[in-house]
Amino acid sequence: MVSKILIIALIVGTASAATWMGMPPKKPAELAHKSGCYVEEINDVIPFGDTVSPIGVCYSISCGRVMDYASCGIVATDDPQCYVTDEDLSKPYPHCCPDVKCDVDNNLF
């Protein structure tokens, strides 16, 4: 029973967001004195252990031995009263991610 719950939790966790890792890009000469990871999206260095969610892209970047990126998961609905919103790149991750919104007749929900 516990193994079934663990497998379901792993599937749900994997499906809820996309993650990937990469080596930090080389720092430009003018930022070489700063310790941490160079983030091209903000043209700056963030300290090791910090996370940043740049405006204009819909993912977060964490600085460590490697850089970890987290983005939105897949969002879908088959309810005819619901729809999937667009990404809103004016907001930081995860608030920029698509979401499911539903139109209810009496607007109580």
Secondary structure, DSSP 8 states (H G I E B T S, - for coil): -HHHHHHHHHHHHHHHEEEEEE------GGGTTS-SEEETTTTEEE-TT-EE--TTSSEEEEESSSEEEEEE-------TTEEE----TTS-TTTTS--EEE--TT---
